[in-house]
Every structure is written in structure tokens, then in C-alpha cells.
Amino acid sequence: MDFGVLFVSPYPQDAHSLAGMLDEISGDLIYVRSLKAAARKLETVNFQVVLTEAKLPDGSWLDALRLTRPFGIELVVTDAWADARFWAEAINRGAYDFLAQPFQTTEARRVLASAASRRLYLRAEAAVS
């Protein structure tokens, strides 16, 4: 499955790790360090998923959620220190899922591919309607 993921994080080492994990499942990863840079990318590139750190230099995952909603893009949140309560809050507020850190290859592939599939399905359904 070919799909695009925008990763928003101040940690370039995580982007390098994720890119390697997605290579084998035909997922393309574009990395940016801030919400401002993410907003610029969303205007020019078609992504199925945005994966964002919970805390960013210029905002939070809630700001990323507000940024992705108009595009209908699935948002996945990640944080090294999050607990079950945070995961539940993210889901209840509209995030597609939560991806725990450190990233595990199988889980990262499953969550991101599932989010991309949902986005593609909803797009196809909307085109038929």
C-alpha cells in the first residue's frame, strides 16, 4: 500500500527510525520539526496520516488536530511519557490512535497503515456519494 505520512517532531532521530520502518510497506515519510512547517506541507502535499509528538516547540497535538481536520487527514499522536489516560483523551478528542515510544516496527506499521487505509476508504466513499 502506498501512503504518505507527515511526521511532526523536534527529534530527527525518530524520523530516521520511522522512515526505515515504513520503507518495507511502501509508506513515504516526510519529516518537519514544527506545526508551522507542517501547515506549509499540508498545503502542497497529499498525506493520509499525520503523526505528531504530543508536545511541539510551537504547539501541541491539539493544535495539530485542528490543523489536520479541514484536510480530513487522520492524526496519530506519539509521546514517550504518555499513559492510558492520555491515550483515551487523544482518542476521545478525535485522534485516530496513539503510537507508543520507543517505536516498535510492527506496531508503527500497523497503526500508520491502518490510519492510511481508513483515510483512503473515507475518501473513496465520499467520491461515490
Order of alpha helices (4+ residues) and beta strands (2+ residues): beta-alpha-beta-alpha-beta-beta-beta-alpha-beta-alpha-beta-alpha
